[in-house]
Amino acid sequence: MTLKWDKYHSYDLAGTTNVPTLGNNSTEPKTFYSLKDDLAELRTLGSSKGIVDAGTTNVGTSYEGRDLLAIKVGKGSGTKVLFTGCHHAREWISVEMVYLMAEYLVRTYSDSPSSTQDKRIKWLLDNREVWLVPMVNPDGHVWTTTTDRMWRAGRKPYDLPDGDLHPPRTDGRPPRHVVYPAGTYTGVDLNRNYPTSTWGQETFDDPPGRPKTSADPRDGGPNSVWFGPSAASEPEVTAMSSLMQAQSFRAAITYHSFSQLLLYPSSAEKDTFLQFVGKGMSALIDEKGNPYTYESGSALYPTTGDAMEYAYEIAPGRPSFCPEVRPTQANAARWMFNLLPEDQIEPCFRENVAAGLALIQCAGFDAPAGPRVAPAVTIGTQTQLKLSVMPNCWKVFKGWTI
């Protein structure tokens, strides 16, 4: 199957345009697909197959009035799964991971499947409902194609008075004194703005250096880690958090770039079901020959107010993950974020698709997902015959090819 993995998607620009290069001192031609047009095409095709709700086109609007484009795929409304990309504007590959999953599901589905894999896709979409939002931050993404290639944050500005703050910290150390002058500040990090129980707390690497989550609006802008003036202050985050509350998703995945990691919520270290699913997803990625490191989000660096933690907080025990996809740290200098060349889109999706499908399937399972020992039985003179039972929600995707 050939999917649209030879070019990146813009919000609604189809064709070639000059975009800023790294440093924004010059431009280079880039050819894009239109996300708006391609999702509309998928909705039409999926609706004709009876697996897409043509009426669901977005889940809200951005600060600048752009739709948070969405597609809802599948008939199994009792088991809902959420895929999101592009909380951080410059991470173009994260848009493709979500869009390509939508395209793959819609184009593969058939009422009369012949192969084993196609039968599995039919079963998934007959029994699951998958919501896919490829570009949570369309304003920032557009900004990366017109003005600042490495812009990360949202685009909502704030006119703030003089600030004098002592924000709490997650590491238990005394709060730092944050003083900033009155002014206009633009660039809240959407992935620090979710209304988690820890929103508003600063985080730091150890030993402390520049904060990883900051109360200081001067830490907003292109490389923002500013959590914003209030929880869910950004309209994009309000829309997504409202969707998550309303739909009661049984699994969620949010794609980022880069470093080739599969992250799980920091509070889920001892969650048997989540760990079973996550380690299975990690194994499915690794079998493609380009392994990802499986670790908690705080092992990368601690944050507050992020989407993965919020999904787990409002649905405790349900699988929630964040893949940090290509490139590796070794290729960071030349390929980081949207410098990843187009010929890397296809292999990146190929190594992640089985893990995504496994998450969709595992969403319908409940804990415990680890080995379970059946009660002792007596057969003739033999007693204490025990059977180890492992629910199979991800192993069926081993060796998956597209």
C-alpha positions as CSV (number, residue, x, y, z in Angstrom):
1,M,0.0,0.0,0.0
2,T,1.3,3.5,-0.9
3,L,0.2,6.2,1.5
4,K,0.8,9.9,1.4
5,W,4.2,9.6,3.1
6,D,6.4,11.3,0.5
7,K,5.6,14.9,1.7
8,Y,4.7,16.7,4.9
9,H,1.3,18.2,5.5
10,S,0.6,21.9,6.0
11,Y,-2.7,23.0,7.5
12,D,-4.4,23.9,4.2
13,L,-1.6,24.8,1.8
14,A,-1.2,22.3,-1.1
15,G,1.8,22.7,-3.3
16,T,5.2,24.4,-3.2
17,T,6.1,27.4,-1.1
18,N,9.2,29.0,0.3
19,V,9.6,28.3,4.0
20,P,12.2,29.6,6.4
21,T,15.4,27.6,6.8
22,L,17.0,27.0,10.2
23,G,17.8,30.4,11.7
24,N,15.2,32.1,9.5
25,N,17.8,33.9,7.5
26,S,16.8,32.5,4.1
27,T,14.1,30.3,2.6
28,E,13.9,27.0,0.8
29,P,11.1,25.5,-1.4
30,K,9.0,22.8,0.3
31,T,6.1,21.0,-1.2
32,F,3.2,20.1,1.1
33,Y,0.0,18.1,1.1
34,S,-3.1,19.9,2.5
35,L,-4.2,18.3,5.8
36,K,-7.6,19.9,5.4
37,D,-8.1,18.5,1.9
38,D,-6.7,15.1,2.6
39,L,-8.8,14.6,5.8
40,A,-11.9,15.7,3.8
41,E,-11.1,13.0,1.2
42,L,-10.7,10.4,3.9
43,R,-14.0,11.3,5.4
44,T,-15.7,10.9,2.1
45,L,-14.1,7.5,1.5
46,G,-14.6,6.3,5.0
47,S,-18.2,7.5,5.0
48,S,-18.9,5.4,1.9
49,K,-17.5,2.4,3.7
50,G,-19.7,3.1,6.8
51,I,-16.7,3.6,9.2
52,V,-16.3,7.4,9.3
53,D,-18.6,10.0,10.8
54,A,-18.6,12.6,8.0
55,G,-20.1,15.2,10.4
56,T,-17.0,15.2,12.7
57,T,-14.6,17.5,11.0
58,N,-13.0,19.2,13.9
59,V,-12.9,19.2,17.7
60,G,-12.5,23.0,18.3
61,T,-10.8,26.0,17.0
62,S,-7.4,27.6,17.6
63,Y,-6.7,31.1,18.9
64,E,-6.4,32.4,15.3
65,G,-9.6,30.7,14.3
66,R,-8.3,27.5,12.5
67,D,-10.2,24.3,13.0
68,L,-8.5,21.6,15.0
69,L,-9.1,19.1,12.2
70,A,-10.2,15.7,13.2
71,I,-11.5,12.4,11.8
72,K,-13.5,9.8,13.7
73,V,-13.0,6.3,12.4
74,G,-14.7,3.0,13.5
75,K,-18.1,1.7,14.6
76,G,-17.2,0.6,18.2
77,S,-18.4,3.6,20.2
78,G,-18.1,1.6,23.5
79,T,-14.3,1.6,23.2
80,K,-12.8,4.9,22.1
81,V,-9.1,5.7,21.4
82,L,-7.4,9.1,20.9
83,F,-4.5,9.9,18.6
84,T,-3.0,13.4,18.6
85,G,0.0,15.1,17.0
86,C,1.6,18.5,16.7
87,H,1.2,20.0,20.2
88,H,4.6,21.4,19.4
89,A,4.4,23.3,16.1
90,R,7.9,22.5,14.7
91,E,7.5,18.7,15.1
92,W,6.2,18.1,11.6
93,I,6.7,14.4,11.7
94,S,4.1,14.1,14.6
95,V,1.4,15.3,12.2
96,E,2.3,12.5,9.7
97,M,2.1,9.8,12.3
98,V,-1.5,10.6,13.1
99,Y,-2.6,11.4,9.6
100,L,-1.0,8.2,8.2
101,M,-2.7,6.1,10.8
102,A,-6.1,7.6,9.7
103,E,-5.3,7.0,6.0
104,Y,-4.1,3.5,6.7
105,L,-7.2,2.5,8.6
106,V,-9.7,4.0,6.1
107,R,-8.0,2.7,3.0
108,T,-7.4,-0.8,4.4
109,Y,-10.9,-1.4,5.7
110,S,-13.0,-3.7,3.6
111,D,-16.3,-5.4,4.1
112,S,-14.9,-8.5,2.5
113,P,-11.3,-8.8,3.7
114,S,-9.1,-11.6,2.3
115,S,-5.8,-11.4,4.2
116,T,-5.3,-12.1,7.9
117,Q,-4.2,-8.5,8.4
118,D,-7.1,-7.0,6.6
119,K,-9.5,-9.1,8.7
120,R,-7.8,-7.7,11.8
121,I,-8.3,-4.1,10.6
122,K,-12.0,-4.9,9.9
123,W,-12.4,-6.3,13.4
124,L,-10.7,-3.3,15.0
125,L,-12.9,-0.8,13.2
126,D,-16.0,-2.8,13.8
127,N,-15.2,-2.8,17.5
128,R,-13.4,0.4,18.2
129,E,-13.9,4.2,17.6
130,V,-10.7,6.0,16.9
131,W,-10.5,9.8,17.1
132,L,-7.5,11.3,15.2
133,V,-6.4,14.9,15.6
134,P,-3.1,15.3,13.6
135,M,-2.5,19.0,14.3
136,V,-3.4,20.3,17.8
137,N,-1.4,23.5,17.2
138,P,-2.3,24.7,13.7
139,D,-1.4,28.4,14.4
140,G,2.1,27.5,15.5
141,H,2.5,25.0,12.6
142,V,1.5,27.7,10.1
143,W,4.0,30.0,11.7
144,T,6.8,27.5,11.1
145,T,6.1,27.5,7.4
146,T,5.9,31.3,7.1
147,T,8.0,33.0,9.8
148,D,10.1,30.9,12.2
149,R,11.0,27.3,11.3
150,M,11.7,26.3,14.9
151,W,8.7,27.8,16.6
152,R,7.3,25.4,19.2
153,A,4.5,27.1,21.1
154,G,1.0,28.4,20.4
155,R,0.4,31.9,19.1
156,K,-1.9,33.5,21.7
157,P,-0.4,36.8,23.1
158,Y,-0.9,38.0,26.6
159,D,-0.5,41.6,27.9
160,L,0.7,41.0,31.4
161,P,1.4,43.5,34.3
162,D,4.7,43.3,36.2
163,G,5.0,39.9,37.7
164,D,6.4,38.8,41.1
165,L,5.9,35.0,41.6
166,H,7.1,32.2,43.8
167,P,5.7,29.2,41.9
168,P,5.9,25.8,43.6
169,R,8.2,23.1,42.3
170,T,7.7,19.4,41.9
171,D,11.1,18.5,43.4
172,G,10.3,19.8,46.9
173,R,13.0,22.5,46.7
174,P,12.1,26.1,47.7
175,P,10.3,28.1,45.0
176,R,12.5,30.4,42.9
177,H,11.7,34.1,42.8
178,V,10.3,34.9,39.3
179,V,10.2,38.7,38.5
180,Y,9.3,39.9,35.0
181,P,8.4,43.3,33.6
182,A,5.0,44.2,32.1
183,G,4.7,43.5,28.4
184,T,3.2,41.4,25.7
185,Y,4.2,37.7,25.8
186,T,3.4,35.2,23.1
187,G,4.0,31.5,23.1
188,V,2.5,29.2,25.8
189,D,3.7,25.7,25.5
190,L,0.5,23.7,24.8
191,N,2.0,20.6,26.3
192,R,2.5,22.4,29.6
193,N,-1.0,23.9,29.7
194,Y,-3.3,20.9,30.4
195,P,-5.2,21.1,33.7
196,T,-3.5,18.3,35.5
197,S,-3.4,18.3,39.3
198,T,0.2,19.5,39.1
199,W,-0.3,22.4,36.6
200,G,1.3,25.5,37.8
201,Q,4.3,23.7,39.4
202,E,7.7,24.3,37.9
203,T,10.0,21.4,37.0
204,F,13.8,21.2,36.6
205,D,16.5,18.7,35.6
206,D,18.7,17.5,38.4
207,P,21.0,19.4,39.0
208,P,18.7,22.3,38.4
209,G,19.3,24.4,35.3
210,R,16.9,26.1,33.0
211,P,13.4,25.0,34.0
212,K,11.6,22.3,32.0
213,T,8.3,23.8,33.0
214,S,8.2,27.5,33.8
215,A,6.0,30.1,35.3
216,D,8.0,32.9,33.7
217,P,6.5,34.2,30.4
218,R,10.0,35.1,29.3
219,D,10.4,31.4,28.9
220,G,7.6,31.5,26.3
221,G,8.2,32.1,22.6
222,P,10.0,29.9,20.1
223,N,11.4,27.4,22.5
224,S,8.7,27.8,25.1
225,V,8.3,25.9,28.3
226,W,6.0,28.5,29.8
227,F,2.9,26.8,31.3
228,G,0.7,29.9,30.7
229,P,-1.3,32.3,32.9
230,S,-3.8,29.6,33.9
231,A,-4.6,26.0,33.3
232,A,-6.2,25.3,29.9
233,S,-5.8,29.0,29.1
234,E,-5.1,28.1,25.5
235,P,-8.2,27.5,23.3
236,E,-6.5,24.4,21.7
237,V,-5.9,22.9,25.1
238,T,-9.5,23.8,26.3
239,A,-10.8,22.0,23.2
240,M,-8.7,18.9,23.7
241,S,-9.2,18.6,27.4
242,S,-13.0,19.0,26.9
243,L,-12.9,16.3,24.3
244,M,-11.0,13.9,26.5
245,Q,-13.5,14.5,29.4
246,A,-16.5,14.1,27.2
247,Q,-15.5,11.0,25.3
248,S,-13.9,8.9,28.1
249,F,-11.2,7.5,25.9
250,R,-9.9,4.1,27.0
251,A,-6.5,4.7,25.5
252,A,-4.5,7.7,24.2
253,I,-1.3,8.4,22.3
254,T,0.3,11.7,21.5
255,Y,3.2,11.9,19.1
256,H,6.3,14.1,19.5
257,S,9.8,14.4,18.0
258,F,12.6,13.5,18.7
259,S,14.9,10.9,20.3
260,Q,13.2,7.6,19.5
261,L,11.6,7.0,22.9
262,L,8.3,5.5,24.0
263,L,7.3,7.3,27.1
264,Y,4.6,6.4,29.7
265,P,3.2,8.5,32.5
266,S,5.4,9.0,35.5
267,S,2.7,7.9,37.9
268,A,2.2,4.6,36.0
269,E,5.4,2.8,36.9
270,K,3.5,0.1,38.8
271,D,0.4,0.0,36.6
272,T,0.4,-3.7,35.5
273,F,-2.0,-3.2,32.6
274,L,-0.3,-0.1,31.2
275,Q,3.1,-1.6,31.5
276,F,2.0,-4.8,29.8
277,V,0.6,-2.8,26.9
278,G,3.5,-0.4,26.7
279,K,6.2,-3.0,26.8
280,G,4.3,-4.9,24.0
281,M,4.2,-1.7,21.9
282,S,7.9,-1.2,22.5
283,A,8.6,-4.7,21.4
284,L,6.6,-4.2,18.2
285,I,8.6,-1.0,17.4
286,D,11.9,-2.7,18.1
287,E,11.3,-5.7,15.9
288,K,11.5,-3.3,12.9
289,G,15.2,-2.9,13.6
290,N,15.3,0.7,14.8
291,P,14.7,0.3,18.6
292,Y,13.1,3.0,20.8
293,T,13.9,3.4,24.5
294,Y,10.9,2.6,26.8
295,E,10.9,4.8,29.9
296,S,8.7,7.2,32.0
297,G,8.2,10.7,30.9
298,S,10.1,12.0,33.9
299,A,13.1,9.9,32.9
300,L,13.4,12.1,29.8
301,Y,12.7,15.2,31.9
302,P,10.0,16.1,34.4
303,T,7.0,18.2,33.2
304,T,3.6,19.3,34.4
305,G,0.5,20.0,32.5
306,D,1.2,17.7,29.6
307,A,-1.3,15.7,27.5
308,M,-0.1,12.2,28.3
309,E,-0.2,12.8,32.0
310,Y,-3.6,14.5,31.7
311,A,-5.1,11.5,29.8
312,Y,-3.9,9.1,32.5
313,E,-5.0,11.3,35.3
314,I,-8.6,11.6,34.1
315,A,-8.7,7.9,33.1
316,P,-6.6,6.1,35.7
317,G,-5.3,2.7,34.6
318,R,-6.0,3.3,31.0
319,P,-3.0,3.2,28.6
320,S,-1.6,6.6,27.7
321,F,1.7,7.0,25.8
322,C,4.0,9.5,24.1
323,P,6.3,8.3,21.3
324,E,9.2,10.6,20.6
325,V,9.8,9.5,17.1
326,R,12.7,10.1,14.7
327,P,15.4,11.3,14.5
328,T,17.8,9.9,17.0
329,Q,20.0,12.1,19.2
330,A,22.9,11.2,17.0
331,N,21.1,12.9,14.0
332,A,19.7,15.8,16.0
333,A,21.9,18.5,14.7
334,R,21.0,18.0,11.1
335,W,17.5,16.4,11.3
336,M,15.8,17.6,14.5
337,F,12.1,18.4,14.4
338,N,11.1,19.5,10.9
339,L,14.6,19.1,9.4
340,L,13.9,15.4,9.2
341,P,13.9,14.7,5.4
342,E,10.8,13.4,3.6
343,D,12.3,10.0,2.9
344,Q,12.2,9.4,6.6
345,I,8.4,9.7,6.9
346,E,7.7,6.3,5.5
347,P,10.1,4.3,7.6
348,C,9.0,6.2,10.7
349,F,5.4,5.3,10.1
350,R,6.2,1.7,9.3
351,E,8.1,1.2,12.6
352,N,5.2,2.7,14.6
353,V,2.1,1.4,12.9
354,A,1.9,-2.0,14.7
355,A,2.3,-0.3,18.1
356,G,-0.5,2.1,17.3
357,L,-2.8,-0.8,16.1
358,A,-2.0,-2.7,19.3
359,L,-3.0,0.2,21.4
360,I,-6.3,0.4,19.6
361,Q,-6.9,-3.3,20.3
362,C,-5.7,-3.2,23.9
363,A,-8.1,-0.3,24.6
364,G,-10.9,-2.9,24.8
365,F,-9.1,-5.0,27.5
366,D,-9.1,-4.5,31.3
367,A,-6.5,-5.1,33.9
368,P,-5.0,-7.4,34.9
369,A,-3.2,-7.9,31.6
370,G,-0.2,-9.8,33.1
371,P,0.0,-13.5,33.6
372,R,-2.9,-14.9,35.5
373,V,-2.8,-18.4,37.1
374,A,-6.0,-20.5,36.9
375,P,-7.3,-22.1,40.0
376,A,-5.8,-25.5,41.0
377,V,-7.7,-28.5,39.6
378,T,-7.5,-32.3,40.2
379,I,-7.3,-34.6,37.3
380,G,-7.1,-38.3,38.4
381,T,-4.4,-38.5,40.9
382,Q,-2.7,-35.3,39.8
383,T,-3.5,-32.1,41.6
384,Q,-2.3,-28.5,41.5
385,L,-2.3,-28.3,37.7
386,K,-2.1,-24.6,37.0
387,L,-2.4,-22.8,33.8
388,S,-0.8,-19.4,33.0
389,V,-3.2,-17.3,31.0
390,M,-2.0,-14.1,29.2
391,P,-4.7,-12.0,27.3
392,N,-3.3,-11.5,23.8
393,C,-4.0,-7.9,22.9
394,W,-0.7,-7.0,21.2
395,K,1.1,-10.1,20.1
396,V,-1.2,-10.6,17.1
397,F,0.6,-7.5,15.6
398,K,4.0,-9.1,15.6
399,G,5.5,-9.2,12.2
400,W,2.9,-6.7,10.9
401,T,3.8,-5.3,7.4
402,I,2.4,-2.7,5.2
